[in-house]
Amino acid sequence: MRIGGFQKISLIDYPGRISAIVFTQGCNFRCPYCHNPELVDPAQYGPILPETEVLSFLEKRRGKLEAVTVTGGEPTLQKDLERFLQQIKKMGYLVKVDTNGSKPTILERLIRGRWVDYLAMDVKGPLHKYGQIAKADVETAKILRSIELIASSGIEHEFRTTVVRSQLDKEDLIATARMLKKAQLYVLQPFMPKKTLDNQFLSELSYSTEEFAAIQKKLESKRLRIIIR
């Protein structure tokens, strides 16, 4: 496991649970608004944290922490991900994995093995805009497969979209919501221009609170539970 960062406690990342966060290094997308550029851009990579150090901490915090979130970067690129999650599960932790959905075969293995208790998938927008937003060659059939796997898994989950006004208009969000009709939850995340992979995006904007409220009302008419986070 290439672990690029570790947060010892979080009250917000795993819904309703006190968790630690493991940040994996490396991603196959290059979304310009990405707020973890040091995990995506090899030129910004920091030192790798020893896996044994992270596992040792988690062992000592059993009974105090409830869950572990594995995020990135893109965790499903890690060849040792399944083994790593198995070790965490054996300590008695709940496990949440954040993913961009580009590796449905890996997700299927995690779901079938019951090595994950919560899945959060970033959905960039409607399929025809995926390459433009992710700045990568994206096999959209794999994105759809991941959505299907997660939505039908019986595992607690959410789908979420970071909303940049210049990239996604309201019709794009409606089209995205249509893909998620079987989902438990769809989270809209207003873009916050604080730290980005592409510094030009520091001047980009999201929608206003009032506009998000109107979007939420429109999308909820699709019988999909929506929250703004």
N, C-alpha and C positions, 0 to 999 in steps of 0.2 A: 504494500500500500504506500503510495506517495502522499503523505499527509503534510499539507502545506500550512496548516494552522489548527489550533485547538482552543476552544472556548470552554472553560471549566463549568460554567453555569449559565443557563438562560431560562427566563420565565415565560418567554413568548414563542420560541421557535417550534416546540412540540405542543400543540393545543391542549391546554389543561394540565400539563405536566412540567415538572422541573427537569431540565435536560442539560446534557453537555452537547457540544457541537464539534464534530470532526469535519475539517475542510480538506477535501482532496485536491490535488494539484493536477491541472490539465483539463482542457475542454476542446471538443471538436467544433464548437460554434464560436463566433466572434461578434456577438451582439454588441453594438457600439455603446449601449447604455449600461452594460454590465458593471455592477458595483463592486466586483471582486477581480479587478484586472490582474492583481498579483497571482491569481490562481489560473489565469487564462493565457496571458502573454508570457512566453518563455523568457523574454528579456527582463521581466519583472519578478521572476521566480525568486523566492527566498529559500533558505535551507529546509531540508526535509526533516520532520520530527520523527524520532524513532517510534515505530509502532509499539514496541514493548513499553515505552514510557507512557503512552496513552492508555494502553490496556492496564498497566500497573495502577495508574490513577483511578481508572474506573473500578478496578477491583477493590480499592480502598474506600470508594464512595458508595459501595453497595448499601442499600437501605436509606441513603440520604438523597441520592439522585434517583429519578424514576425512569429516565429515558435517555437515549442517545440519538441525535440527528446526524446523519451523514450527508454532507452537501458538497458543493464545489465552487468552481470547476464542475466536472461531470463525473459523479461517482461510478457510473456503469462502465467507464473506460478502464477502471482499475481491475487488473487481472485477479487480484486476491480479494475482491470485494465480498464474495460469498463466504469465504473462509473467515474473513474479518467479522462479518455480521454474525456468523455462527458463534464465534467466541464471545461477542457481546451478549447475544441472547442467552448463552449458557450461564452468564452472570446474573440473569434474571431481569435484564433491562428490556423495556419496550424500545423498538427501533423504528426510526423514521428515515426515509431516503428521499432526497430531492433529486429530480432528474429532468433532463430535457426531452426524454422519450425517444431518443435516437437509437436505442439498443433494446428493442422489445424482447429479443431472445433472452437477454440477461434478466430483464424484469420478470419474464415468465418463470425463470428458475427461482428467483427470489420469492415469488408468490407461491409457487408450488411447494417450495421447501418450508414455507411459513417463517422465513427469516426476516420478515419485515411486518410491522404492525400498522404503519401509516405511510402512504405514498403521496408525494406532492409533485405534480408535473407542471413545468412551465410550458404553456402553450403560447407560441409567439404571435399568433394571429391566424387569419384564414390561410389555407394551404398555398394559394397562389402567391402569397407574400413571404413565405417562409425563407426562401433563399435571400431575398432582399433584406429582411430583418436580421437573420442569423449571420449574414455575410459568409455563407458556406454553402457547399453543395449538400442539399438535404433530400433524403429519400422520404418523400411525404407519405408513402405507403407505410413506412415504419412508424411515423408519427401517429397515423390513424390506428395502427395495430396496438401501439402502446396505450392510446386512449381507450380502446376497446378492452384491453387486458385489465387495466386499472379499474375502469368503471364496472366491470363484471366480476371483479376479484372477490368481493365480499369483505375486503380489507378497507378500513377507514382511509379516506383519501380526499384530495382536493386538486383542482386544476386552477392555474393562476396565470394571469397575463399582466405584464408590465405595460402600462399605457403611456406612450409618447404621442402627443397630438399629431406631429408631422408624419408618423408612421401608420397610425391606426385611426380611421374615422369611425363614426358611429355605425355605419353599415358593415365595416370590417368586424366590429365587436359582435354584431348580430350574427354574422356568418360564422364567427368563432363559436359563439354560444350554441349554434345549431349542431356543431360537431360534438357537443358535450351534453346532449339531451338526457343521457342516462347517468350523469355524474351526481355525486352527493352534494358537491359544493363547487362554485366557480368564484374565484377571488380576483377582483380587479385591483391592481396595485398602481396608484398614481406614481409616475416617474418622479424621482427626487434627484435633482442635479447636484449631487455632492461629490461623488467620485465615479468616474466612468472609464471604460476601456478607450473610447474615442473622446478626447478632450473637447472636440467641437460640440459634443452633446451636452456640455455643461451649460450651454445657452438654450437648450431645448425646454419645452414646456409640456405639461400634461393638461387635463381638463380641470375646470373649476369644480368646487364642491357641488354647486347647483347643477352643473352639467352632468357630473357623475350620478347625482340623485335621479336625474331624468333618464340616463342610460340604464341605471339599475332597474328602474320601474319598467322600462321597455323590455329588458332582457328577462325579467321575472315573469313577464307575460308568456314566456316560453316554457313555464313550469320548471324553471331551473333556479335553485337557491343561489342568490348572489350576495356577496358582501364586498364592501370597499375597505381595503386594509392599508 
